[in-house]
Amino acid sequence: MYLKRPAAGLSFCLFYLASYFINKYVLSVLKFTYPTLFQGWQTLVGGFLLHVSWKLGWVEISCSSRSEVLTWLPASALFVGIIYAGSRALSRLPIPVFLTVHNAAEVITCGFQKFVQKEQTSLLKICSVLFLLIAAGCLPLFDTQFDPDGYFWALIHLICVGVYKVIHKLWKTSSLSDLDQQYINYVFSVVLLASASHPAGDLFGALNFPFLYFYRFHSSCCASGLLGFFLMLHTVKLKSITSSWQYAAWSFLAKVTTAGLSPFVFGMTANVPTVCCLLLGGLGEALLVYTERMGT
């Protein structure tokens, strides 16, 4: 498969891999399971750096229409659901399992296109989406490390991702750019997560975190914020300079690389049916990339 813009694509893959690995390290190895604080920190860093980049003229943000900003807030609420539920799920599930469930969000977007927008959908695309759904649905049945809470939050994450993609697709004609939308997401997330940190018990619960004053915790949190910001920037850049199928192909490569390397770093116990589910999910996404290239 020939992929244009190799430098931008490889940078995207690198930041994707590093971002997932550092988040997994904080959540599962250090066990900092206080999502309102961890995700609040990441969105605070991302929002601050994006604001500074805007003021320095490095990026263009133009959230001038108050009505459009207010209309986008439901999507921002879904964004909070994505990162909160994703954090809870990733702390309990191996990265390959999490990504397989995450990819099943395409079922929602494909279903919306076919049954609501009445778009023509090829048989190959329907098969690819079914592969994703079967892979995600069968994983809990065969997972030797089955964690009900992990899969519950992964399901919430999946739903939020799917609905967010639908809203994003409907907003393509809006004057809000991807960076505008992300800026609003950051601001909304910081406010909402900061407000929820005390009722959720994270604010005072984190005081008992055993690595609270350790350098490796501080450096990991700083890295997670920076990597998340640069991943967002490279995602927006890659989308702007490549076609939709080329971006999908780079995204697929990033996910396969991250899922393939993660068991060597964090460990994972898997039986033959679990591996088959993971491979089926990979096949489903590969077919989605192919249908995107063929325009079907």
Disulfide bonds with the S-S distance in Angstrom:
none
